[in-house]
Every structure is written in structure tokens, then in C-alpha cells.
Amino acid sequence: MKRELKRGWVTVAAAAYPLDRLEDWAAYEAKLARWVEEAVEHGADLLVFPEYAAMELAALGDNPGDMEAAARTVSALMPRANALHAELASRFGVHILRGSAPCFVGSRPVNRARLFLPDGRSAAQDKQIMTRFEREEWRIRPGGPLRLFDTVLGRIGVLICYDAEFPLLARALVEAGAEIVLVPSYTEAVTGFMRVRIAARARALEGQCVVVQAPAIGRSEWCGATDGARGAAAIFGPPDGDFPVDGVLAEGELDRAGWVMAEVDRAAIAEVRREGRVLNVAHWPEQHARLKGVENAQFTDSELEKADD
């Protein structure tokens, strides 16, 4: 299905998505189609599902409570899941960021999301920096490099959860031309959710771009690797120019399932980067000249005594 796009505008939908214990593949197909259809009914052009949203497919395996078995089950189902997402993107004429999944590359998996276009094309984005749980317990590995997705909706980057907490990753995307940065997330506690939330807002400020956080939510004790998540979906911009004074374009309630949506004006992004009250993107390189060394101002007792002489 071909949809007419509002010139220069993108309607973004961020999912606060629960991981359900599915009975069979048909249940997964029906759930995903229902979510996509709901977003499209509300005018969405770009749909963002969370980090590890694909882990609900572990329920179709023999031992979802075992982390390794769950990862292998989900990885094996990814070709089928990719085909489903491609079909939905084509049917509804939208761009969809598939919820990330452990995908085995050699002996160990990477954490991989994939963006699907309406014309059938797709490309993956792997997580760059693993959390302690991923590296120490689940043994997930960093994957391929950052990618910029140049689409009819604009230039899009993806930072999977913890990646958003590293400014230089976001800066690399901004320097490549990113206007919108997608942050699918999975956080077990509110503290983790807040770390990613604060990072998302900071990246929107310093990159003068729109950042979209889409979290997994809810209890899923049946899955050993992803047994529960907290979060709220949100869409942020820089607090400048034509953006809201707090930078919040849209924000959902904590742990409430559903879509959070906002219209994004790409011209407003270009304008704030060019004529904003501050020019974070343009002035970023000035930091390098100021990093020649840190002077140590000593205020020990002995130094204070010398100062009094």
C-alpha cells in the first residue's frame, strides 16, 4: 500500500510493548498486525518497537526459561519474523523498526534490530556496547558498525538502549546526517529506564535532533533472559526553536502499554541547527581545543597556608 506523506513531516510512533507468552506463531502474527494497524490508523509513518521485543518468540521454544535456549529459539525464528515485518511494512506503507533480537553470528549472538521499508528493503543495526548482564551473563557480543538509514522520511539512526548513554555514538550519527535517532530499550528497573530516558533527552539536546524512546514493559517471568521490564515511551526534541519549551514532543505513562505518537517537522530540526539560540551541533568541535589538559587547583592545607603568607 502506498501512503501519501505530508511533505517535510513525519509521524513517529513509539511502542511501550509487553512481551506476551505466545501460544503459537499465529498468535505472534495477530499481535504484531494488530499493533501495526492501530498505529497506522492514527497516522503513523515510522513505527518503533523496543529492544528485545522479539524475545516473546522464546515462548515457542522448548525451554524459554533457559537464557541460552531462549536466544537460540529466537535467533532461529528471525528469518520468519523478518518476512512478517517486511510484509506488514509493505501492506500498510510504513517504516517499521523491528524489536531487537539475539541473532547468532558465529558462536555467539549480537543484539540486532532491523528497519523495514514499504518497498521491501531492510537493513540491520546492531547494538554497540553491551550492558553488564549482556556481556557477563548472556554473553551477547557487539555487532556491526553504526548505520545511517537515508529514507524518504529523513535520515534515521538507531542507538539500542545502553548505546544512547554514550554521546560519541550519537555524535557520529549526527555528523553523518541523522535527524531522527531511535532508541529501542529494555530496562528491568525504573533506575535503568531513567538512565536511558535522561540519555535520550541529552542526545536530543546536544544533537539538536529528535530522539524516540520505545521501551519494553511488563512481567514475563517465563523468559529467563527478559523476565520483566519498566518504562514509558516518549519522543524528544531540543528545547529550542519551534520545539516545546521542555523538549517533550510526546510522553506516555510509566508501564502503560500502547503507542505514543508525535508529528516531527524536519524543517524545524534544520532550522534549530542553523538558527537556534544555541548551536550545539556546530559548536561541538570547539570542545577539542579545550581538552589540552586539566589544571589542578590545589586546596590542601599546605597550599592554603602558602596562600595566607
C-alpha positions as CSV (number, residue, x, y, z in Angstrom):
1,M,0.0,0.0,0.0
2,K,1.4,3.4,-1.0
3,R,0.6,6.2,1.5
4,E,0.8,9.9,0.9
5,L,3.4,11.6,3.1
6,K,2.9,15.1,4.5
7,R,5.8,17.0,2.9
8,G,8.6,17.6,5.5
9,W,6.6,16.0,8.3
10,V,7.0,12.5,9.8
11,T,4.5,11.0,12.3
12,V,6.5,8.8,14.6
13,A,5.0,6.1,16.8
14,A,6.9,4.7,19.8
15,A,5.7,1.4,21.3
16,A,5.5,0.7,25.0
17,Y,5.3,-3.0,24.3
18,P,4.6,-6.0,26.6
19,L,6.3,-9.4,26.0
20,D,3.5,-11.9,26.0
21,R,3.7,-15.7,26.4
22,L,2.5,-16.7,22.9
23,E,0.7,-19.9,22.2
24,D,1.9,-20.3,18.7
25,W,3.2,-18.4,15.6
26,A,-0.3,-17.3,14.6
27,A,-0.7,-15.5,17.9
28,Y,2.5,-13.6,17.2
29,E,1.3,-12.7,13.7
30,A,-2.0,-11.5,15.0
31,K,-0.5,-9.4,17.8
32,L,2.0,-7.7,15.6
33,A,-0.5,-7.0,12.9
34,R,-2.9,-5.5,15.5
35,W,-0.2,-3.2,16.8
36,V,0.8,-2.0,13.4
37,E,-2.7,-1.5,12.2
38,E,-3.5,0.6,15.3
39,A,-0.5,2.9,14.7
40,V,-1.4,3.3,11.0
41,E,-5.0,4.2,11.9
42,H,-3.6,7.1,13.9
43,G,-1.4,8.2,11.0
44,A,2.0,6.8,11.9
45,D,4.7,6.8,9.2
46,L,7.5,5.3,11.3
47,L,6.9,2.6,14.0
48,V,9.5,1.8,16.6
49,F,9.4,-1.4,18.6
50,P,11.6,-2.0,21.7
51,E,14.9,-3.7,22.4
52,Y,14.4,-7.4,22.8
53,A,10.7,-7.2,21.8
54,A,11.4,-10.3,19.8
55,M,12.1,-12.3,22.9
56,E,8.4,-13.1,23.3
57,L,9.1,-15.6,20.5
58,A,11.1,-17.7,23.0
59,A,7.7,-18.9,24.2
60,L,7.6,-21.0,21.0
61,G,10.7,-23.0,22.1
62,D,11.0,-25.9,24.4
63,N,12.8,-24.1,27.3
64,P,12.2,-20.4,27.4
65,G,13.4,-20.2,31.0
66,D,16.9,-21.0,29.9
67,M,18.8,-17.9,28.6
68,E,20.8,-19.8,26.0
69,A,17.9,-21.9,24.8
70,A,15.7,-18.8,24.5
71,A,18.3,-16.9,22.5
72,R,18.7,-19.8,20.1
73,T,15.0,-20.2,19.6
74,V,14.5,-16.5,18.8
75,S,17.6,-16.4,16.6
76,A,16.3,-19.3,14.5
77,L,12.9,-17.6,14.1
78,M,14.3,-14.3,12.8
79,P,14.1,-15.1,9.1
80,R,10.4,-15.8,9.6
81,A,9.9,-12.7,11.8
82,N,11.7,-10.6,9.2
83,A,9.4,-11.8,6.5
84,L,6.4,-10.9,8.6
85,H,7.7,-7.4,9.3
86,A,8.5,-6.9,5.6
87,E,5.0,-7.9,4.7
88,L,3.4,-5.6,7.2
89,A,5.6,-2.6,6.2
90,S,4.6,-3.2,2.6
91,R,0.9,-3.8,3.3
92,F,0.5,-0.7,5.4
93,G,3.0,1.5,3.6
94,V,5.1,2.3,6.7
95,H,8.6,2.1,8.0
96,I,9.0,-0.3,10.9
97,L,11.9,-0.8,13.3
98,R,11.6,-4.4,14.4
99,G,12.1,-5.1,18.0
100,S,15.7,-6.3,18.5
101,A,16.6,-9.9,19.0
102,P,19.7,-12.1,19.8
103,C,21.0,-13.2,16.4
104,F,23.8,-15.7,16.3
105,V,26.8,-14.6,14.3
106,G,29.3,-17.4,14.6
107,S,29.4,-18.9,18.1
108,R,27.7,-16.0,20.0
109,P,24.7,-13.7,19.3
110,V,24.6,-10.0,18.6
111,N,21.7,-7.8,19.7
112,R,20.1,-6.8,16.3
113,A,17.3,-4.5,15.3
114,R,16.2,-4.1,11.7
115,L,14.5,-1.3,9.8
116,F,11.9,-2.3,7.2
117,L,10.8,0.0,4.4
118,P,7.5,-0.1,2.5
119,D,9.3,-1.2,-0.7
120,G,10.6,-4.4,0.8
121,R,14.1,-3.3,1.6
122,S,15.6,-3.6,5.0
123,A,18.8,-3.2,6.9
124,A,20.0,-4.1,10.4
125,Q,21.5,-2.1,13.2
126,D,23.4,-4.0,15.9
127,K,24.0,-2.8,19.5
128,Q,27.4,-1.4,20.0
129,I,28.1,-1.5,23.8
130,M,26.8,-4.3,26.0
131,T,25.4,-3.9,29.5
132,R,26.9,-6.0,32.3
133,F,24.1,-8.5,32.1
134,E,24.6,-8.9,28.3
135,R,28.3,-9.3,28.5
136,E,28.8,-11.1,31.8
137,E,25.8,-13.5,31.9
138,W,24.2,-13.7,28.5
139,R,27.5,-13.3,26.5
140,I,26.0,-11.1,23.8
141,R,28.6,-9.6,21.6
142,P,28.9,-6.2,19.9
143,G,27.9,-6.4,16.3
144,G,28.4,-4.4,13.1
145,P,29.1,-0.7,12.9
146,L,26.6,2.2,13.3
147,R,24.5,2.8,10.2
148,L,22.6,5.8,8.9
149,F,19.3,5.0,7.2
150,D,18.7,7.5,4.4
151,T,14.9,7.3,3.8
152,V,12.1,9.3,2.4
153,L,11.2,10.1,6.0
154,G,14.6,11.6,6.6
155,R,17.9,10.4,7.9
156,I,17.5,8.0,10.7
157,G,19.9,6.5,13.2
158,V,19.4,3.7,15.8
159,L,21.0,3.5,19.3
160,I,19.9,0.4,21.1
161,C,19.2,1.2,24.8
162,Y,22.6,1.4,26.6
163,D,24.2,2.8,23.4
164,A,22.2,6.0,23.9
165,E,24.2,6.7,27.1
166,F,27.4,7.2,25.0
167,P,27.4,10.7,23.5
168,L,30.1,10.0,20.9
169,L,27.9,7.3,19.3
170,A,25.1,9.7,18.8
171,R,27.5,12.4,17.6
172,A,28.8,10.0,14.9
173,L,25.2,9.6,13.7
174,V,24.6,13.4,13.8
175,E,27.8,14.0,11.9
176,A,26.6,11.5,9.3
177,G,23.4,13.5,8.9
178,A,20.9,11.9,11.3
179,E,17.8,13.9,12.0
180,I,15.9,11.3,14.0
181,V,17.5,8.8,16.4
182,L,15.6,5.7,17.5
183,V,16.3,4.3,21.0
184,P,14.6,0.9,21.5
185,S,15.1,-0.1,25.1
186,Y,14.7,-2.9,27.6
187,T,15.2,-2.0,31.3
188,E,14.3,-4.1,34.2
189,A,14.1,-1.3,36.8
190,V,12.9,2.3,36.9
191,T,16.5,3.3,37.5
192,G,17.6,1.7,34.3
193,F,14.6,3.3,32.5
194,M,15.6,6.7,33.8
195,R,19.2,6.3,32.7
196,V,18.1,5.7,29.2
197,R,15.4,8.4,29.4
198,I,17.9,11.0,30.6
199,A,20.3,9.9,27.9
200,A,17.7,10.2,25.2
201,R,16.9,13.8,26.2
202,A,20.6,14.7,26.4
203,R,21.2,13.3,22.9
204,A,18.3,15.3,21.6
205,L,19.7,18.5,23.1
206,E,23.3,18.1,22.1
207,G,22.5,16.7,18.6
208,Q,19.6,19.1,18.0
209,C,17.6,16.2,16.7
210,V,14.5,14.1,17.6
211,V,15.1,11.1,19.7
212,V,12.4,8.3,20.1
213,Q,12.4,6.0,23.1
214,A,10.4,2.8,22.7
215,P,10.6,0.5,25.8
216,A,9.5,-3.0,26.6
217,I,7.2,-3.2,29.6
218,G,5.5,-5.7,31.9
219,R,6.3,-9.0,33.6
220,S,7.4,-12.1,31.6
221,E,8.8,-14.4,34.3
222,W,8.5,-17.4,31.9
223,C,11.5,-16.0,29.9
224,G,14.8,-16.4,31.7
225,A,16.6,-13.6,29.8
226,T,13.9,-11.0,29.8
227,D,11.7,-11.6,32.8
228,G,10.3,-8.1,33.4
229,A,10.7,-4.5,32.2
230,R,9.7,-1.0,33.2
231,G,9.4,2.1,31.1
232,A,7.4,4.7,29.2
233,A,7.5,5.6,25.6
234,A,8.5,9.2,24.6
235,I,9.6,11.4,21.8
236,F,12.0,14.3,22.5
237,G,13.4,17.3,20.6
238,P,15.8,20.0,21.7
239,P,14.2,22.7,23.9
240,D,14.7,25.5,21.4
241,G,13.2,27.0,18.3
242,D,9.7,25.6,17.4
243,F,10.1,22.6,19.7
244,P,8.3,22.5,23.1
245,V,10.0,24.5,25.9
246,D,10.9,21.3,27.7
247,G,11.7,19.4,24.5
248,V,9.0,16.8,25.2
249,L,7.0,16.1,22.0
250,A,5.1,13.2,23.5
251,E,5.3,11.1,26.6
252,G,3.4,8.1,27.8
253,E,2.6,6.8,31.3
254,L,5.0,4.5,33.1
255,D,4.3,0.8,32.4
256,R,1.3,1.6,30.3
257,A,1.1,-0.4,27.0
258,G,0.4,1.3,23.8
259,W,1.6,3.8,21.2
260,V,3.0,7.2,21.9
261,M,2.9,9.4,18.8
262,A,4.2,12.8,17.6
263,E,4.4,14.7,14.4
264,V,8.0,15.7,13.6
265,D,8.8,18.7,11.4
266,R,12.1,18.1,9.7
267,A,12.3,21.7,8.8
268,A,12.3,22.6,12.5
269,I,15.3,20.4,13.0
270,A,17.2,22.1,10.2
271,E,16.2,25.5,11.5
272,V,17.3,24.9,15.1
273,R,20.6,23.6,13.9
274,R,21.1,26.7,11.7
275,E,19.4,29.5,13.8
276,G,18.9,28.2,17.3
277,R,19.6,30.2,20.4
278,V,22.5,27.8,20.9
279,L,24.3,25.8,18.2
280,N,25.3,22.6,19.9
281,V,25.9,20.7,16.7
282,A,28.0,23.5,15.1
283,H,29.9,24.3,18.2
284,W,30.7,20.7,19.2
285,P,34.2,20.6,17.7
286,E,35.2,23.6,19.9
287,Q,35.4,21.1,22.8
288,H,38.5,19.5,21.3
289,A,40.6,22.7,21.6
290,R,39.6,23.0,25.2
291,L,40.8,19.5,26.1
292,K,44.5,20.2,26.2
293,G,44.7,19.4,29.9
294,V,43.0,19.9,33.2
295,E,44.7,22.3,35.6
296,N,44.7,21.1,39.2
297,A,43.8,23.8,41.6
298,Q,45.2,22.6,44.9
299,F,43.4,23.4,48.1
300,T,45.1,21.2,50.6
301,D,46.0,22.6,54.0
302,S,49.6,23.3,52.9
303,E,48.5,25.2,49.8
304,L,46.0,27.3,51.9
305,E,48.8,28.1,54.3
306,K,51.0,29.3,51.5
307,A,48.2,31.4,50.1
308,D,47.8,33.1,53.5
309,D,51.5,34.1,53.6
